[in-house]
Amino acid sequence: MRPHSVLRSCRLIVAMAVVAMVAACGQSKPKSDAAGAVPASSDGAADVKANLQQLSYMPLETPLRWDFTEGVLISESPELSKLGGAKANVMTTTGGKSFHRLGVAGKFPDGQRTYHVTVWVKGTPGVDAMLEARGGAMTSPTMPADYGRTFFDLANNSVQANPMNTPPPNFTNAAITPDGDWKKLSVDMTTRDGWLYLVINMTTKGQHVFPGAPGLALTLGGIEVTPAS
């Protein structure tokens, strides 16, 4: 074999070895999501899926759908919900300092409009609630154009003073009223594009991020969204 042929063969073997090493390294590196974070474990995904399936036993009016759960376990309550004959759902906190919440989402066909949002809840002693909502339009990749947040004191039937409450016009007419054994939370929320993302948060001592503890629970009895008068 000629010297230049031997040299060319050696170069080819080296190049193939480099390609194989690169491919092996690429296969061993975990894939990441769009945000650059390694995806959650399959166990975590299974927990969320199970929670959403459990929530689905309480139907939502179209176009709302169950969207996510975080830091809570869902179980079926022996009580009936306020809307229809379905069972209510119980949210119990998981351990660790975290959010303890669930979300619903829906696209209403009327575009820009103000909606009256009503949520029926019951809390164990020490548990209060916060409602958060936003539309789909964003002023930046992380800043919603339409957003509101209000804390509710379930024991005292009052809107809870909190520096994180958003002023009007983000949320208007925030109120809490007794409805039998339930507490009826309500707000008016304007969305400029018809999208409504609603989050129901468990809170305690004015905090919406706290360690879960045994016995902390919020029973969800229904969600209703209607055009505001």
N, C-alpha and C positions, 0 to 999 in steps of 0.2 A: 504494500500500500504506500502511496506517495505521502511525503511529509505533510503537504497541505491538506490532504484528505484526512489524515489522522487528526490534525489540529481541528478540522471542521467537525469531525465526529465527537471529539472531546468537548467542544463547545456546546454541541447539541445535547450531550448527556448532562452537562452542568445545567443548561437552561431548563431541561425537563425536570431535573431535581429541584430547582428553585420553584418552578410552577407547582410541583407536588407539595412542597413545604408551605407555600402561600395558601394553597387550597386547604391543607390540613389545619392551618391556623384559623382560616376563615370559618371552617366548620365547627371549631371548638368554641368560638366566641358567641355568647348568647345574643340573640336578636333583640333589638329594642323597639319600642313603639315610637310614634311620631314625636313624642315629647322627649325622647332620648332615655327614658327610664326602662329598666328591665321589666317586662310584663309581670303581673302578679302571679303567684302560684296557682295551679289548677284548683287546689283546695279552696282558696279564697274566691275564685270565680264560681265554684260549685256552691259555696255558701250564699253568694249574692243571687245566683239563679234560683236556689231553693227558697230564699226569702221572697223573691218576686213571684214565684209560683204560689207560695202561701198567700201573699197579698191578693193574687188574682181571684181568690175565692170571694173577695168583695168586689163586685163589678164597678167600673167607673163609667160615667156617661161619656159617650163619644163627643169630642175626639180625644179625651184624656186617656192616658195609659200610664201604668206603673213604669217608672224610669230607673230608679236605683235605690239601694239601701247602703248604709254605712254605719258601722259600729253598733248595729242592733241585730237581734234575733227576732223573728216574727213567729207568732203562734196564733192559733184561732181562739177567739174568745167565746165563752159559752153564751154571751149576750148577742142579741141581734143588732145589726147596724141601724142607723137612723134612716137609711134610704133602701127600701126594698127588704126582702126577707133573708138577705145574706148575713153571715156571722161577722161581727166586728173583729178587728185584728189588734193584737197586743204587741207593742214594741218593747223589748227589754234590752238594757244596755249590755254590751260586751265589756270585758276588762280593758284596762289601759286608758290613758288620757287620750281622748279622741272626740270627734263629732259623733253624735248618736241621732241619726236622721234618716228620712226617706224622701224620695222625690217622685213627682208626677209631671208629665209633659203633654202638651197638645197644641195643635195648630187650628185655630178657629178661622172660619172662612171670611169673616167680615173685615179683616184688615185692622186698621187702627180703631180701637174702641176701648172703653172702660168696662171692666168686668167686676162683678161682685163675687168675691171668693168666700165660701163658708166651709169651715172645718169643725167637725164635732169630735171632742176628745174627753178623756178622763185620765187624771194623773194620780199615781200613788203619792203619799205624803212626801214633800220635798221636790216633786217634779213639776216644772212649769213648761211652757211651750214658746216657741218662736216661729213665726211664719216668714219666709223669704220668697220673693218672686221676681222674675225678670222676663223680658221679652226676648225675641231672637236677635234683634238688631244690636250691633256692637259699635261703639265709638272707637274702639281699638281692639286688638285681638283678645284682651283680657278685661275690658271695661264695658259692661252692658249699657246700652242707651236708656233702657227702662229697667229700674231696679227699686225694690222696696224691702224693708225689714222692720218687724215689730215684735217685741217681747210681750208675753201675757202672763199675769199672775193668776193661776187657776184657783188658789185658795181664797183670794180676796176678790175674785171676779173683776179684775181691773187690768187695763193696759199698764204694763210694768215700765216704770221709768228706767231708761238705760241709755248711756251715751251712744250706743250703736244703733238706736232707733233712727230710721231715716225720716226726715221731715216731709210734709206735703210739698209737691204733688206726687211724690213717689208712691206712698200709700196714703189714702184718705179714708176717713170714717172707720178707723180701726176700733173694734168693739169686742167685748166679751159679755155674753149673757147666759144665765142658767137656762137649760132646756131639759126639764126633768132631772135625771141624774147626770146629764151631760153638760159640758161647757161648750157653747157655740162661739167659735172665734170667727171674726169676719173682717175683711178689708176690701177696699176698692182699689183695683190695680189697672193702670192704663198701659196697653201694649200697642206700639205703632205698626206692628206687622202681623198681629193675630196670634203670634206664638206666646204661650204661657208656660214657663217652667216654675213649678211651685215646690218648695221644700218645707217639710214639717220637721222641726228640730225639737228634741228634748233638751230642756235646760234645767239647771239647778243653781240656786243662790245667785241668779243673774248671769250665770256663765253658760255658754253654749258649747264649750270644749271642756270636758271634765272626765275623770276616771269613772268607768262604769262600776256599779256596785250591786250586789244582790238586792232584789226587792224594788229597784227603780224601774218603773214601767209607765208607758203611756198607751192607753187604749184608743184606737182610731175608729170612730163610728161612722164616718162618711165625709165625702168631699163633694161640694156642689159649686159650679161656676156658671153664673148667669149674667146677661147684660145688666149693667148698673142702670137704675132708673134716672 
